[in-house]
Amino acid sequence: MRDFTIHLTHRPGELARVANALSRTCVNLKSITGLTIGNQAVLRLIPDDVEAARSALSDGNIAFEENEIVPVLLENRAGELADLAVKLSNVGVNLQAIYVIGLDGDLVELAVGVDDVKKAKKALA
């Protein structure tokens, strides 16, 4: 699984520009998150089709970073996120992003962006 990080200027129309580029190639999103600080914005997304998303963003002259992310299935109860964070911390892995990508009864599916995918996969196995 891969995600895309897009740095934008915090102004009207920036999300529309990205969403339009993706929609032109029929890219659906599994998850998306965004944050603004001052006049800067960061958009992170998980597309259903990585190749099409990469092509759409490139064709739209939208700069992006692409990274592997780690899927994690947890019980939907208090303390599970804390356990995940401790496991990553114990092996020196920095968390860069976290997404909810699915809910099913008592389970929640997350995707985590980290600075060391190999270590994270081993710690969370």
VEXTI-785123 format. One record per residue (C-alpha): residue in three letters; residue number from 1; z, x negated, y. Coordinates in pm, 1 decimal. Each point is the difference from the previous one (the first is absolute). Layout:
N
@r->Ala, k->NUM, pz->Z, px->X, py->Y
...
END
This chain:
125
@r->Met, k->1, pz->0.0, px->0.0, py->0.0
@r->Arg, k->2, pz->-83.5, px->-127.4, py->346.9
@r->Asp, k->3, pz->85.8, px->94.2, py->355.3
@r->Phe, k->4, pz->-157.3, px->-64.9, py->337.1
@r->Thr, k->5, pz->184.9, px->-97.9, py->315.8
@r->Ile, k->6, pz->-173.7, px->77.9, py->328.1
@r->His, k->7, pz->131.2, px->-115.9, py->337.9
@r->Leu, k->8, pz->-96.9, px->231.3, py->283.6
@r->Thr, k->9, pz->64.6, px->52.2, py->366.7
@r->His, k->10, pz->230.9, px->294.9, py->60.1
@r->Arg, k->11, pz->-240.3, px->234.4, py->179.1
@r->Pro, k->12, pz->-163.3, px->335.8, py->-67.8
@r->Gly, k->13, pz->-285.0, px->-6.7, py->-248.0
@r->Glu, k->14, pz->93.3, px->-305.9, py->-206.0
@r->Leu, k->15, pz->108.9, px->194.7, py->-307.0
@r->Ala, k->16, pz->-306.8, px->222.3, py->35.7
@r->Arg, k->17, pz->-223.0, px->-308.8, py->3.8
@r->Val, k->18, pz->149.2, px->-128.6, py->-326.1
@r->Ala, k->19, pz->8.6, px->343.2, py->-167.2
@r->Asn, k->20, pz->-363.0, px->69.1, py->96.4
@r->Ala, k->21, pz->-115.2, px->-333.3, py->-140.9
@r->Leu, k->22, pz->171.9, px->77.0, py->-330.3
@r->Ser, k->23, pz->-119.5, px->359.2, py->-15.7
@r->Arg, k->24, pz->-363.7, px->-103.7, py->44.5
@r->Thr, k->25, pz->18.6, px->-165.3, py->-342.8
@r->Cys, k->26, pz->219.2, px->274.5, py->-152.0
@r->Val, k->27, pz->308.4, px->-220.7, py->-33.0
@r->Asn, k->28, pz->306.4, px->205.5, py->-80.9
@r->Leu, k->29, pz->346.5, px->-137.7, py->70.1
@r->Lys, k->30, pz->278.6, px->-16.3, py->-256.6
@r->Ser, k->31, pz->252.4, px->-86.2, py->271.6
@r->Ile, k->32, pz->12.6, px->-101.8, py->364.6
@r->Thr, k->33, pz->263.7, px->-116.7, py->243.9
@r->Gly, k->34, pz->-7.0, px->-107.9, py->360.2
@r->Leu, k->35, pz->228.9, px->-132.6, py->267.3
@r->Thr, k->36, pz->-32.9, px->-74.7, py->368.4
@r->Ile, k->37, pz->199.1, px->-244.2, py->208.3
@r->Gly, k->38, pz->-91.6, px->-16.5, py->365.4
@r->Asn, k->39, pz->-377.2, px->-14.6, py->29.5
@r->Gln, k->40, pz->-56.6, px->-119.4, py->-359.0
@r->Ala, k->41, pz->-39.1, px->206.9, py->-315.8
@r->Val, k->42, pz->-9.5, px->-89.9, py->-367.4
@r->Leu, k->43, pz->-167.2, px->228.6, py->-249.1
@r->Arg, k->44, pz->39.1, px->-61.3, py->-373.5
@r->Leu, k->45, pz->-186.8, px->199.4, py->-260.0
@r->Ile, k->46, pz->-69.8, px->20.7, py->-370.2
@r->Pro, k->47, pz->-353.8, px->124.6, py->-67.9
@r->Asp, k->48, pz->-116.5, px->165.8, py->-319.9
@r->Asp, k->49, pz->-308.0, px->-225.4, py->0.4
@r->Val, k->50, pz->68.6, px->-356.9, py->112.3
@r->Glu, k->51, pz->-363.7, px->-111.7, py->6.8
@r->Ala, k->52, pz->-110.3, px->299.4, py->207.1
@r->Ala, k->53, pz->293.4, px->-43.5, py->241.2
@r->Arg, k->54, pz->-75.2, px->-370.3, py->44.3
@r->Ser, k->55, pz->-364.9, px->79.6, py->68.9
@r->Ala, k->56, pz->79.7, px->288.2, py->237.2
@r->Leu, k->57, pz->241.7, px->-206.7, py->207.8
@r->Ser, k->58, pz->-237.4, px->-295.5, py->13.4
@r->Asp, k->59, pz->-292.7, px->223.0, py->98.2
@r->Gly, k->60, pz->217.1, px->158.1, py->270.3
@r->Asn, k->61, pz->92.0, px->-344.0, py->141.2
@r->Ile, k->62, pz->365.6, px->72.9, py->-74.4
@r->Ala, k->63, pz->197.7, px->-315.6, py->-75.4
@r->Phe, k->64, pz->234.8, px->26.4, py->-296.1
@r->Glu, k->65, pz->212.4, px->-198.0, py->-241.6
@r->Glu, k->66, pz->-10.2, px->91.8, py->-366.5
@r->Asn, k->67, pz->282.0, px->-63.3, py->-246.0
@r->Glu, k->68, pz->103.7, px->78.8, py->-353.2
@r->Ile, k->69, pz->293.9, px->239.7, py->-18.7
@r->Val, k->70, pz->242.0, px->69.4, py->-282.5
@r->Pro, k->71, pz->40.5, px->353.6, py->-139.3
@r->Val, k->72, pz->357.0, px->94.3, py->-93.1
@r->Leu, k->73, pz->133.3, px->311.5, py->-170.8
@r->Leu, k->74, pz->360.1, px->91.2, py->84.2
@r->Glu, k->75, pz->234.6, px->285.3, py->-66.5
@r->Asn, k->76, pz->23.7, px->224.3, py->304.8
@r->Arg, k->77, pz->371.0, px->-54.4, py->66.1
@r->Ala, k->78, pz->231.1, px->-180.4, py->237.1
@r->Gly, k->79, pz->21.9, px->-375.0, py->-50.6
@r->Glu, k->80, pz->-338.6, px->-61.7, py->-159.5
@r->Leu, k->81, pz->-151.9, px->-145.7, py->317.9
@r->Ala, k->82, pz->306.6, px->-219.1, py->45.1
@r->Asp, k->83, pz->-40.3, px->-131.4, py->-356.2
@r->Leu, k->84, pz->-367.8, px->-77.4, py->63.8
@r->Ala, k->85, pz->82.7, px->-181.4, py->325.4
@r->Val, k->86, pz->274.9, px->-205.2, py->-167.5
@r->Lys, k->87, pz->-230.0, px->-102.6, py->-286.6
@r->Leu, k->88, pz->-262.2, px->-122.0, py->246.7
@r->Ser, k->89, pz->259.6, px->-174.0, py->214.6
@r->Asn, k->90, pz->152.4, px->-177.7, py->-298.5
@r->Val, k->91, pz->-330.9, px->-172.1, py->-75.3
@r->Gly, k->92, pz->-75.4, px->-78.6, py->365.4
@r->Val, k->93, pz->-279.5, px->254.4, py->42.7
@r->Asn, k->94, pz->-58.3, px->147.9, py->345.8
@r->Leu, k->95, pz->-93.5, px->367.0, py->21.0
@r->Gln, k->96, pz->-291.7, px->57.6, py->237.7
@r->Ala, k->97, pz->-75.5, px->369.4, py->-58.7
@r->Ile, k->98, pz->112.2, px->288.5, py->-213.9
@r->Tyr, k->99, pz->-186.1, px->322.4, py->-72.8
@r->Val, k->100, pz->80.9, px->322.0, py->-182.2
@r->Ile, k->101, pz->-311.5, px->66.9, py->-205.0
@r->Gly, k->102, pz->124.2, px->275.0, py->-227.3
@r->Leu, k->103, pz->283.5, px->234.8, py->-90.9
@r->Asp, k->104, pz->42.2, px->163.3, py->-338.5
@r->Gly, k->105, pz->322.8, px->180.3, py->-74.1
@r->Asp, k->106, pz->274.1, px->-260.0, py->-21.4
@r->Leu, k->107, pz->-237.7, px->-292.8, py->50.1
@r->Val, k->108, pz->-143.0, px->-159.7, py->310.6
@r->Glu, k->109, pz->-291.9, px->-240.6, py->-5.9
@r->Leu, k->110, pz->9.4, px->-271.4, py->263.6
@r->Ala, k->111, pz->-236.1, px->-281.4, py->88.2
@r->Val, k->112, pz->149.6, px->-311.5, py->154.7
@r->Gly, k->113, pz->-174.2, px->-266.7, py->199.6
@r->Val, k->114, pz->171.2, px->-335.9, py->-41.1
@r->Asp, k->115, pz->-53.3, px->-363.5, py->84.7
@r->Asp, k->116, pz->0.5, px->-107.1, py->-368.5
@r->Val, k->117, pz->-155.8, px->255.1, py->-235.9
@r->Lys, k->118, pz->55.5, px->-205.5, py->-314.5
@r->Lys, k->119, pz->373.9, px->-40.5, py->63.3
@r->Ala, k->120, pz->35.8, px->365.3, py->99.2
@r->Lys, k->121, pz->-170.1, px->125.8, py->-316.8
@r->Lys, k->122, pz->227.2, px->-215.7, py->-213.5
@r->Ala, k->123, pz->316.0, px->108.0, py->187.2
@r->Leu, k->124, pz->-89.1, px->370.9, py->-13.7
@r->Ala, k->125, pz->-122.0, px->6.4, py->-363.5
END
